[in-house]
Amino acid sequence: MRREFHIKGMHCESCAVEIKEQLGLTAGVKDVDVTFGGKTANVEFDEGVVQEKTLVKKIQDLGYQATVADEPQREARGA
């Protein structure tokens, strides 16, 4: 599963690197891309090993606010 997380509180590129490193060390996480400019983290993970809420908590434990991004593309297709 791949999910996007919105992150508030990043002040520089080093913040993005810190988040990427921590998420990358998490069991079940396969790939992580964190962008400072976009204030997002795109994480590919095995949902049988780790849950979204665990990833959000990992980001929060570093001192940032994190939420799971909505998926408007799925909602907008039928409209």
Secondary structure, DSSP 8 states (H G I E B T S, - for coil): -EEEEEEE---SHHHHHHHHHHHHTSTTEEEEEEETTTTEEEEEE-TTT--HHHHHHHHHHTT-EEEE---HHHHHTT-
